[in-house]
Amino acid sequence: MSKDVRLEDVTAQKWRAVAKLKLADDQKQLLASNVWSIAQSKFDPDANPRAICAGDQVVGFLMYDLPDIGDEVQEASIYRFMIDMAHQGKGYGREALTQAIAEIRDIPGIRKISISYVRNNARAKQFYASFGFVERDSGKDDYELSAELVL
């Protein structure tokens, strides 16, 4: 794994590379497309789309929402996170999530981070738990689960 993993803005120069990222066939139903997410970010002022880069390559995508400054709940929400299928298993996801947590932690007033994933995605559950995310019980039989990390 390149030690040069970093989060960058999704710019006019990077959006095509983010849009071309692919998931394995059995992963596609687990996440909205990156094109959809980029479009969504243009109309959601709270969205923070981030290209995950390693060296000179875009290897993944992450997007999180921040609350408005006046909101009572000071919780950031990571709701998109993927690593291209050709780059999975190389440690890029772990390093990117570490950096995203640090980036969010540096924002004044944020007290917790939530992340959601499809209920039957055991790999995601285990991965996020390794960072200290704890599942929240919604009391419903939801398609998605949510977990939170208290900062």
N, C-alpha and C positions, 0 to 999 in steps of 0.2 A: 504494500500500500504506500502510495506517495504520502509524505508527511505534509504536502502542500494542499491539504483539503481546506476549503474555505467556502463561506456563504457569500454570494454576490447578488446584487440587484438583478432582476430580470429586465434587461435593457433592450433597446431596439436591436442591438447587436447579438444578444443572447437568446431572445425568445424563440427563434427557430430551432436552435439546438435543444432547448427545453421541450419544445413541441415534438421533436423527433425521438425523445426518450421512449423506450418500450418496456413493457412488463411481460412476463411469461403469460401464456394463455390462461393458466389457472389463477393468475393474479389480477387479470383485467377487471373482473367484476368487484374487486375489493376497493377500487379507488376511482374517482372521477378523472377524466382525461386532463392532461396538463394544458391543452388548448382551452378547455372549458374553464379551468382554474385561472389561467392568465386573463381570459375575457372577464371573468368574475371580478378579478382584482382591479380592473379598470373602472368598475362601477361601485366598488365597496371601498370607501376611503380608509377603513380599518384594516384592510388586507395587506399583508406584507409578503409578497412572493419572493422567494430566494432560490437562485440557482445554486446547486451544489457542484463545486468545481474541484477537480484534482489535477494539478499541473495546468495544462492548457485545455483540458477537456471538461465539458459539462457532463456530469455522471448521475445527477439526480435533481430533484425538485422538492422544495418544502414551502409551505405557506402557513402563516399564522395570523390570527386576528388579535388586535389589542382593543380593550374597551375605550370608549370615549373618556376623556379626562374627568368629566363630571360623574361618571358612573360609580355607583356604590360598590359594585363587585369589581374588584381589581384582579381579574383573571385573564390571562392570555390563553388562546385556544389554538393549538396546532391541529389543523384539519386537513392538510395534505402533506404527504411525506412519501417519497418513493426514490428508489435507486434503480437505474436502468438495469435490465436483466443481464447484460454483459458485464456489469460491474458489481453485482451482488456477491456477498461473501468475501469481500476484500477489506472490510473495515470502514468503508466510506460512510455508511449509514450511521455507525456508532459515533464516528468523529463529527459528522454533520449534526446529529442530534445533540451531542455534547456542546457544540458551538452555538446551536440555536438556544439551548437552555441558558447558556452564559449570556448570549445577546439579550434574551428576554429578561433575565435576572438583573441586568444593568439598567433596565427601564424603571425609573422611580415609581413606586406605588404598587407594582405588580407583586401579589402575594402568593399566587399559585398559577400553575400551567395545567391546562386540561388537554387531553389528546383522545381522539376517538378512533375506533377500528371496528371492523366487522366481527360480529360475535364468534364466528367459527375460525378466525384467524389466530390460531394458537401461537404461531411464531411471533406475531406482533405483540400479543399479550406478554409472552415471556421476555421479549426484547425490551418493551417499555418498563416492565417490572424490574428489569436489571438496572434501570436508572432511578428506581424509587417510585414510579407511578403506581398508584393504588386504585383499583377499580371502584367506581361509584355504583351503588345499587340504585337503579332507577325505579325498581319495583315493577317494571314492565318487561315483557318479553320482546325487547327491541332488537332490530336487525343489527344496530351498532351499539357498542359498549363505549363507555367513557371512563377514563382513568385520570387521576390528578396527582400532581407533584406539588407539595407545599414548599414554598421557598423560604 
